[in-house]
Each structure stands twice: as structure tokens, then as C-alpha cells.
Amino acid sequence: MKLNFKRKKYLITGASSGLGRELSYFLDKHGADLTIIGSNKKELSKTFKKLSKNKKHHKIIADFSNINKSKIIIKKIFHGHKYNGFINCAGVHTFSSINNLNDDQIIKSFNINSVYPYLILKNFSKLDNYHSNASVVLIGSISSITGSTYLSLYASSKISQVTLSKSLSSEFAKKKIRINCISAGMLESKIFENLKEKLPKEFISGIEKKHSLGIGKYQDVINSISFFLDDNSKWITGTNFIVDGGYSGS
């Protein structure tokens, strides 16, 4: 499938690292103009510096854990910008038993993983903020579907991405916006590397075995994102597409 995103404008959250960063490079390579958002100023600048200099790219520093500043951030996101799509890659991954979590961690996780995406979607769907036939892709987690030890906070806050895609699909269809979710398995990432350092080898081995096709790479998810952004998926909305290397089938 030949991809061409020239003259398309996309909004990407979580672009200061991981999947959001790699997706930014990918869409830039295929001609898109981007507004990238991240909480880490230094890391977001690294992403931005590697994007093509001849494009109309923008970067916005945003701490999604701070809802009090949401109106200011939302205004920056949509002031003078009209988008062909929104990809929510932002998220905070918390690996802990429920009794070891404090209230601030719980509130922060839900703010970043659930509340802020909802606020962005609310404003994205206003007529002046998007182009007709726009596509929204929300990145969820397979842990929200299958359940996973010590991931109750992450899984419960990320399940909103699945329910939002289903609940808003009909409403957005009337506005000529498609919305889908991708529930991803474990990827070769800093998150996985951190888990390797903290957890017993047998626990990590168990995670690897459950991914029967192996631990994924960013490109495995980006391939699916690009499909949902492309017109080839123009008749698909409200889905939860599982990309997990066989995890949910094991």
C-alpha cells in the first residue's frame, strides 16, 4: 500500500518519546505537516529537530497531568490549526499492586490516559478544527482487554480509548470523522527495558512467551495507524483493532 500524506495535517500526543516520536518521523517522511505534543521539553525538542525543516510543523509542551491548565493547552493546539487527524499516543504506564499506589498516581494516570484525550476529542470535533473525512486513532493497551498482574491502574485508565472509539463513532460519523482504537501489546521500548530491570527474569520470560510472535516493534503499530489514517480505511470506524503479537490469544 503506497502512502501519501502530503497536504495533510496531524495532531500527535506523546511525541517526546516512544511510539509518538517514531510516528512523527514516519508521517513527516510521508509528507504530513504535524503538531506534536509532549510533556518533556528537552525530549520533544529532540523529536522536533529531526523533522523536515521545510514543513509547517509545530510543537507544544503540555503536562497532561495538570487539568487546571487544559484550557490554555487546548487553545494552543487548535489556534490557527485545522487537522486531518489526531493520534493519541500519550500515556503514563504504572506497574504496581493496588495497595502500593497513592492517590496522586491514580489521579495522574486517569488525567493523562483518559481525561485529556476526551478534552482534545471534544475540541477536535468542532467544525473549525478538522477537515472533512478526518481520522482519529486512539492507542490503547491489550492489558485493558485481557487484564494483567500489577497493571490495574494502567489498564483501567486506558480502557477509555476502546470505549471512546465505540461510543463516539456514530456521533462523529455525522461530522465526517472516523475514530478507531488500537490495543497494542508490549513493544521494544523504554517501558519494557525498565520492567526488565525491576522484575524477576521469570516474570519477563512469561511476558515474552505470551507474545507468541515476539515482543513488537514501533513499526508494527505504526503500520496499523497509517492504515486507519489512509483513505483505504474510509469505511471503518468504531473498532478496537488488536495488535499484540498473539498475546490475547495465548
Short mmCIF file of the C-alpha atoms (twelve columns), coordinates in Angstrom:
data_MODEL
# 
_entry.id   MODEL 
# 
loop_
_atom_site.group_PDB 
_atom_site.id 
_atom_site.type_symbol 
_atom_site.label_atom_id 
_atom_site.label_alt_id 
_atom_site.label_comp_id 
_atom_site.label_asym_id 
_atom_site.label_seq_id 
_atom_site.Cartn_x 
_atom_site.Cartn_y 
_atom_site.Cartn_z 
_atom_site.pdbx_PDB_model_num 
ATOM 1   C CA . MET A 1   0.000   0.000   0.000  1 
ATOM 2   C CA . LYS A 2   1.523   3.271   -1.131 1 
ATOM 3   C CA . LEU A 3   1.137   6.010   1.445  1 
ATOM 4   C CA . ASN A 4   0.948   9.707   0.732  1 
ATOM 5   C CA . PHE A 5   0.070   12.172  3.462  1 
ATOM 6   C CA . LYS A 6   1.110   15.315  1.631  1 
ATOM 7   C CA . ARG A 7   -1.002  18.378  2.426  1 
ATOM 8   C CA . LYS A 8   -2.392  16.534  5.477  1 
ATOM 9   C CA . LYS A 9   -2.121  17.960  8.984  1 
ATOM 10  C CA . TYR A 10  -1.989  15.647  12.004 1 
ATOM 11  C CA . LEU A 11  -2.007  16.149  15.757 1 
ATOM 12  C CA . ILE A 12  0.167   13.687  17.718 1 
ATOM 13  C CA . THR A 13  0.341   13.461  21.505 1 
ATOM 14  C CA . GLY A 14  3.135   11.690  23.350 1 
ATOM 15  C CA . ALA A 15  5.670   12.761  20.723 1 
ATOM 16  C CA . SER A 16  8.559   13.325  23.116 1 
ATOM 17  C CA . SER A 17  9.377   9.603   23.177 1 
ATOM 18  C CA . GLY A 18  8.453   6.091   22.113 1 
ATOM 19  C CA . LEU A 19  5.650   5.422   19.680 1 
ATOM 20  C CA . GLY A 20  4.640   9.080   19.376 1 
ATOM 21  C CA . ARG A 21  8.171   10.081  18.415 1 
ATOM 22  C CA . GLU A 22  8.575   7.295   15.838 1 
ATOM 23  C CA . LEU A 23  5.142   8.026   14.371 1 
ATOM 24  C CA . SER A 24  6.119   11.693  13.998 1 
ATOM 25  C CA . TYR A 25  9.192   10.695  11.989 1 
ATOM 26  C CA . PHE A 26  7.114   8.326   9.868  1 
ATOM 27  C CA . LEU A 27  4.380   10.820  8.975  1 
ATOM 28  C CA . ASP A 28  6.936   13.558  8.346  1 
ATOM 29  C CA . LYS A 29  8.741   11.224  5.918  1 
ATOM 30  C CA . HIS A 30  5.464   10.653  4.069  1 
ATOM 31  C CA . GLY A 31  4.727   14.329  3.603  1 
ATOM 32  C CA . ALA A 32  2.487   15.315  6.515  1 
ATOM 33  C CA . ASP A 33  2.540   18.546  8.499  1 
ATOM 34  C CA . LEU A 34  2.457   17.921  12.235 1 
ATOM 35  C CA . THR A 35  1.596   19.444  15.565 1 
ATOM 36  C CA . ILE A 36  3.477   17.348  18.105 1 
ATOM 37  C CA . ILE A 37  2.798   17.441  21.829 1 
ATOM 38  C CA . GLY A 38  4.851   16.171  24.757 1 
ATOM 39  C CA . SER A 39  5.488   16.874  28.431 1 
ATOM 40  C CA . ASN A 40  9.280   16.750  28.300 1 
ATOM 41  C CA . LYS A 41  10.608  19.946  26.734 1 
ATOM 42  C CA . LYS A 42  14.100  18.589  26.056 1 
ATOM 43  C CA . GLU A 43  12.904  15.331  24.509 1 
ATOM 44  C CA . LEU A 44  10.160  16.979  22.466 1 
ATOM 45  C CA . SER A 45  12.758  19.356  21.043 1 
ATOM 46  C CA . LYS A 46  14.849  16.319  20.013 1 
ATOM 47  C CA . THR A 47  11.876  14.964  18.099 1 
ATOM 48  C CA . PHE A 48  11.153  18.319  16.513 1 
ATOM 49  C CA . LYS A 49  14.741  18.883  15.370 1 
ATOM 50  C CA . LYS A 50  14.697  15.643  13.363 1 
ATOM 51  C CA . LEU A 51  11.579  16.632  11.415 1 
ATOM 52  C CA . SER A 52  11.882  18.157  7.943  1 
ATOM 53  C CA . LYS A 53  12.667  21.856  8.115  1 
ATOM 54  C CA . ASN A 54  10.575  22.718  5.056  1 
ATOM 55  C CA . LYS A 55  7.286   21.574  6.615  1 
ATOM 56  C CA . LYS A 56  4.766   23.515  8.678  1 
ATOM 57  C CA . HIS A 57  5.463   21.637  11.881 1 
ATOM 58  C CA . HIS A 58  4.641   22.913  15.376 1 
ATOM 59  C CA . LYS A 59  5.467   21.685  18.868 1 
ATOM 60  C CA . ILE A 60  3.593   22.251  22.113 1 
ATOM 61  C CA . ILE A 61  4.833   21.457  25.619 1 
ATOM 62  C CA . ALA A 62  1.936   20.115  27.664 1 
ATOM 63  C CA . ASP A 63  1.684   18.419  31.038 1 
ATOM 64  C CA . PHE A 64  -1.463  16.332  30.660 1 
ATOM 65  C CA . SER A 65  -1.463  15.530  34.370 1 
ATOM 66  C CA . ASN A 66  -2.351  19.165  35.093 1 
ATOM 67  C CA . ILE A 67  -6.006  19.570  34.147 1 
ATOM 68  C CA . ASN A 68  -6.060  23.131  35.534 1 
ATOM 69  C CA . LYS A 69  -4.080  24.283  32.501 1 
ATOM 70  C CA . SER A 70  -6.125  22.331  29.956 1 
ATOM 71  C CA . LYS A 71  -7.916  25.374  28.518 1 
ATOM 72  C CA . ILE A 72  -4.594  27.056  27.750 1 
ATOM 73  C CA . ILE A 73  -3.190  23.923  26.093 1 
ATOM 74  C CA . ILE A 74  -6.368  23.269  24.078 1 
ATOM 75  C CA . LYS A 75  -6.288  26.840  22.794 1 
ATOM 76  C CA . LYS A 76  -2.671  26.374  21.639 1 
ATOM 77  C CA . ILE A 77  -3.497  23.092  19.938 1 
ATOM 78  C CA . PHE A 78  -6.315  24.467  17.813 1 
ATOM 79  C CA . HIS A 79  -5.419  28.139  17.364 1 
ATOM 80  C CA . GLY A 80  -4.802  28.575  13.628 1 
ATOM 81  C CA . HIS A 81  -4.742  24.813  13.022 1 
ATOM 82  C CA . LYS A 82  -7.220  22.565  11.239 1 
ATOM 83  C CA . TYR A 83  -6.440  18.852  11.287 1 
ATOM 84  C CA . ASN A 84  -6.929  15.811  9.071  1 
ATOM 85  C CA . GLY A 85  -6.391  13.531  12.020 1 
ATOM 86  C CA . PHE A 86  -5.488  13.066  15.667 1 
ATOM 87  C CA . ILE A 87  -3.379  10.211  17.039 1 
ATOM 88  C CA . ASN A 88  -3.295  9.871   20.818 1 
ATOM 89  C CA . CYS A 89  -0.019  8.185   21.784 1 
ATOM 90  C CA . ALA A 90  0.284   9.882   25.170 1 
ATOM 91  C CA . GLY A 91  0.089   7.711   28.250 1 
ATOM 92  C CA . VAL A 92  1.579   7.014   31.643 1 
ATOM 93  C CA . HIS A 93  2.449   3.376   32.424 1 
ATOM 94  C CA . THR A 94  2.217   2.421   36.105 1 
ATOM 95  C CA . PHE A 95  3.299   -1.065  37.195 1 
ATOM 96  C CA . SER A 96  2.201   -1.626  40.777 1 
ATOM 97  C CA . SER A 97  -0.145  -3.529  43.048 1 
ATOM 98  C CA . ILE A 98  -3.236  -1.540  44.006 1 
ATOM 99  C CA . ASN A 99  -2.167  -1.208  47.654 1 
ATOM 100 C CA . ASN A 100 1.140   0.400   46.699 1 
ATOM 101 C CA . LEU A 101 -0.479  3.174   44.658 1 
ATOM 102 C CA . ASN A 102 -1.023  6.593   46.133 1 
ATOM 103 C CA . ASP A 103 -3.901  8.932   45.300 1 
ATOM 104 C CA . ASP A 104 -1.729  11.262  43.212 1 
ATOM 105 C CA . GLN A 105 -0.629  8.389   40.963 1 
ATOM 106 C CA . ILE A 106 -4.226  7.337   40.420 1 
ATOM 107 C CA . ILE A 107 -5.403  10.850  39.555 1 
ATOM 108 C CA . LYS A 108 -2.390  11.468  37.304 1 
ATOM 109 C CA . SER A 109 -2.948  8.236   35.355 1 
ATOM 110 C CA . PHE A 110 -6.612  8.947   34.705 1 
ATOM 111 C CA . ASN A 111 -5.898  12.578  33.774 1 
ATOM 112 C CA . ILE A 112 -3.278  11.573  31.200 1 
ATOM 113 C CA . ASN A 113 -4.794  8.331   29.919 1 
ATOM 114 C CA . SER A 114 -8.493  9.243   29.977 1 
ATOM 115 C CA . VAL A 115 -9.455  12.840  30.746 1 
ATOM 116 C CA . TYR A 116 -7.096  14.733  28.443 1 
ATOM 117 C CA . PRO A 117 -7.829  12.604  25.348 1 
ATOM 118 C CA . TYR A 118 -11.527 13.276  25.971 1 
ATOM 119 C CA . LEU A 119 -10.943 17.037  26.184 1 
ATOM 120 C CA . ILE A 120 -8.933  17.008  22.966 1 
ATOM 121 C CA . LEU A 121 -11.617 14.974  21.181 1 
ATOM 122 C CA . LYS A 122 -14.310 17.364  22.373 1 
ATOM 123 C CA . ASN A 123 -12.474 20.266  20.753 1 
ATOM 124 C CA . PHE A 124 -11.162 18.352  17.736 1 
ATOM 125 C CA . SER A 125 -14.752 17.611  16.692 1 
ATOM 126 C CA . LYS A 126 -15.704 21.286  16.497 1 
ATOM 127 C CA . LEU A 127 -16.306 22.256  12.865 1 
ATOM 128 C CA . ASP A 128 -13.453 24.744  12.502 1 
ATOM 129 C CA . ASN A 129 -10.849 22.362  13.952 1 
ATOM 130 C CA . TYR A 130 -10.907 19.468  11.498 1 
ATOM 131 C CA . HIS A 131 -11.198 18.722  7.787  1 
ATOM 132 C CA . SER A 132 -13.982 16.533  6.459  1 
ATOM 133 C CA . ASN A 133 -13.141 12.800  6.426  1 
ATOM 134 C CA . ALA A 134 -10.701 13.217  9.293  1 
ATOM 135 C CA . SER A 135 -9.441  10.144  11.148 1 
ATOM 136 C CA . VAL A 136 -8.809  9.722   14.878 1 
ATOM 137 C CA . VAL A 137 -6.655  6.866   16.184 1 
ATOM 138 C CA . LEU A 138 -6.509  6.212   19.914 1 
ATOM 139 C CA . ILE A 139 -3.727  3.997   21.254 1 
ATOM 140 C CA . GLY A 140 -4.926  1.645   23.959 1 
ATOM 141 C CA . SER A 141 -3.413  -1.399  25.642 1 
ATOM 142 C CA . ILE A 142 -4.094  -5.101  25.377 1 
ATOM 143 C CA . SER A 143 -3.907  -5.185  29.184 1 
ATOM 144 C CA . SER A 144 -7.264  -3.387  29.218 1 
ATOM 145 C CA . ILE A 145 -8.793  -6.301  27.307 1 
ATOM 146 C CA . THR A 146 -7.131  -9.305  28.941 1 
ATOM 147 C CA . GLY A 147 -6.177  -7.995  32.360 1 
ATOM 148 C CA . SER A 148 -2.615  -8.233  33.653 1 
ATOM 149 C CA . THR A 149 -0.943  -8.524  37.036 1 
ATOM 150 C CA . TYR A 150 0.110   -5.172  38.552 1 
ATOM 151 C CA . LEU A 151 -1.410  -3.206  35.666 1 
ATOM 152 C CA . SER A 152 -4.839  -2.458  37.133 1 
ATOM 153 C CA . LEU A 153 -4.328  1.331   37.068 1 
ATOM 154 C CA . TYR A 154 -2.881  1.427   33.565 1 
ATOM 155 C CA . ALA A 155 -5.465  -0.995  32.188 1 
ATOM 156 C CA . SER A 156 -8.471  0.701   33.771 1 
ATOM 157 C CA . SER A 157 -7.424  4.181   32.663 1 
ATOM 158 C CA . LYS A 158 -6.554  3.035   29.135 1 
ATOM 159 C CA . ILE A 159 -9.809  1.149   28.522 1 
ATOM 160 C CA . SER A 160 -11.367 4.570   27.887 1 
ATOM 161 C CA . GLN A 161 -9.649  4.587   24.486 1 
ATOM 162 C CA . VAL A 162 -11.615 1.493   23.471 1 
ATOM 163 C CA . THR A 163 -14.935 2.766   24.796 1 
ATOM 164 C CA . LEU A 164 -14.450 6.221   23.304 1 
ATOM 165 C CA . SER A 165 -13.918 4.814   19.817 1 
ATOM 166 C CA . LYS A 166 -17.099 2.762   20.098 1 
ATOM 167 C CA . SER A 167 -19.223 5.397   21.825 1 
ATOM 168 C CA . LEU A 168 -18.237 8.307   19.594 1 
ATOM 169 C CA . SER A 169 -18.195 6.509   16.236 1 
ATOM 170 C CA . SER A 170 -21.840 7.225   15.393 1 
ATOM 171 C CA . GLU A 171 -21.703 10.774  16.705 1 
ATOM 172 C CA . PHE A 172 -18.504 11.512  14.798 1 
ATOM 173 C CA . ALA A 173 -19.748 9.846   11.608 1 
ATOM 174 C CA . LYS A 174 -22.315 12.621  11.315 1 
ATOM 175 C CA . LYS A 175 -19.420 15.068  11.415 1 
ATOM 176 C CA . LYS A 176 -17.437 13.095  8.794  1 
ATOM 177 C CA . ILE A 177 -14.842 11.914  11.314 1 
ATOM 178 C CA . ARG A 178 -13.745 8.291   11.738 1 
ATOM 179 C CA . ILE A 179 -12.488 7.095   15.121 1 
ATOM 180 C CA . ASN A 180 -10.756 3.803   15.922 1 
ATOM 181 C CA . CYS A 181 -8.641  2.328   18.692 1 
ATOM 182 C CA . ILE A 182 -5.537  0.158   18.511 1 
ATOM 183 C CA . SER A 183 -4.948  -2.049  21.549 1 
ATOM 184 C CA . ALA A 184 -1.245  -2.781  21.464 1 
ATOM 185 C CA . GLY A 185 0.834   -5.445  23.157 1 
ATOM 186 C CA . MET A 186 4.287   -4.985  24.642 1 
ATOM 187 C CA . LEU A 187 6.806   -3.198  22.421 1 
ATOM 188 C CA . GLU A 188 10.571  -2.963  22.498 1 
ATOM 189 C CA . SER A 189 10.668  0.312   24.385 1 
ATOM 190 C CA . LYS A 190 11.995  2.131   27.453 1 
ATOM 191 C CA . ILE A 191 8.945   0.851   29.324 1 
ATOM 192 C CA . PHE A 192 9.901   -2.742  28.618 1 
ATOM 193 C CA . GLU A 193 13.559  -2.081  29.439 1 
ATOM 194 C CA . ASN A 194 12.543  -0.582  32.788 1 
ATOM 195 C CA . LEU A 195 10.427  -3.633  33.550 1 
ATOM 196 C CA . LYS A 196 13.388  -5.883  32.768 1 
ATOM 197 C CA . GLU A 197 15.452  -4.022  35.370 1 
ATOM 198 C CA . LYS A 198 12.782  -4.136  38.072 1 
ATOM 199 C CA . LEU A 199 11.159  -7.542  37.686 1 
ATOM 200 C CA . PRO A 200 12.407  -11.131 38.087 1 
ATOM 201 C CA . LYS A 201 13.618  -12.837 34.920 1 
ATOM 202 C CA . GLU A 202 10.878  -15.467 35.125 1 
ATOM 203 C CA . PHE A 203 8.215   -12.742 35.088 1 
ATOM 204 C CA . ILE A 204 9.737   -11.128 31.973 1 
ATOM 205 C CA . SER A 205 10.042  -14.553 30.378 1 
ATOM 206 C CA . GLY A 206 6.323   -15.068 30.986 1 
ATOM 207 C CA . ILE A 207 5.503   -11.795 29.223 1 
ATOM 208 C CA . GLU A 208 7.685   -12.764 26.264 1 
ATOM 209 C CA . LYS A 209 6.126   -16.221 25.965 1 
ATOM 210 C CA . LYS A 210 2.603   -14.783 25.908 1 
ATOM 211 C CA . HIS A 211 3.604   -12.731 22.842 1 
ATOM 212 C CA . SER A 212 3.751   -15.767 20.550 1 
ATOM 213 C CA . LEU A 213 5.068   -13.670 17.644 1 
ATOM 214 C CA . GLY A 214 7.629   -11.985 19.881 1 
ATOM 215 C CA . ILE A 215 7.761   -8.553  21.501 1 
ATOM 216 C CA . GLY A 216 6.623   -5.936  18.998 1 
ATOM 217 C CA . LYS A 217 8.394   -3.002  17.414 1 
ATOM 218 C CA . TYR A 218 7.077   0.526   16.963 1 
ATOM 219 C CA . GLN A 219 6.681   -0.035  13.228 1 
ATOM 220 C CA . ASP A 220 4.258   -2.894  13.880 1 
ATOM 221 C CA . VAL A 221 1.815   -0.420  15.419 1 
ATOM 222 C CA . ILE A 222 2.658   2.428   13.043 1 
ATOM 223 C CA . ASN A 223 1.666   0.231   10.102 1 
ATOM 224 C CA . SER A 224 -1.812  -0.085  11.605 1 
ATOM 225 C CA . ILE A 225 -2.035  3.614   12.456 1 
ATOM 226 C CA . SER A 226 -1.160  4.587   8.890  1 
ATOM 227 C CA . PHE A 227 -3.885  2.267   7.586  1 
ATOM 228 C CA . PHE A 228 -6.521  3.969   9.727  1 
ATOM 229 C CA . LEU A 229 -5.311  7.420   8.658  1 
ATOM 230 C CA . ASP A 230 -5.358  6.478   4.979  1 
ATOM 231 C CA . ASP A 231 -8.479  6.609   2.800  1 
ATOM 232 C CA . ASN A 232 -8.263  2.821   2.342  1 
ATOM 233 C CA . SER A 233 -9.977  2.546   5.740  1 
ATOM 234 C CA . LYS A 234 -12.706 5.090   4.921  1 
ATOM 235 C CA . TRP A 235 -15.465 2.533   5.717  1 
ATOM 236 C CA . ILE A 236 -14.070 1.579   9.136  1 
ATOM 237 C CA . THR A 237 -14.987 3.323   12.375 1 
ATOM 238 C CA . GLY A 238 -15.716 2.400   15.984 1 
ATOM 239 C CA . THR A 239 -13.341 -0.559  16.016 1 
ATOM 240 C CA . ASN A 240 -10.818 -1.825  18.539 1 
ATOM 241 C CA . PHE A 241 -8.018  -3.287  16.439 1 
ATOM 242 C CA . ILE A 242 -5.743  -5.627  18.384 1 
ATOM 243 C CA . VAL A 243 -2.033  -5.573  17.537 1 
ATOM 244 C CA . ASP A 244 -0.428  -7.713  20.234 1 
ATOM 245 C CA . GLY A 245 1.790   -10.389 18.731 1 
ATOM 246 C CA . GLY A 246 -0.644  -13.082 19.817 1 
ATOM 247 C CA . TYR A 247 -0.797  -12.044 23.491 1 
ATOM 248 C CA . SER A 248 -4.590  -12.101 23.774 1 
ATOM 249 C CA . GLY A 249 -4.779  -15.485 22.070 1 
ATOM 250 C CA . SER A 250 -2.337  -17.252 24.349 1 
# 
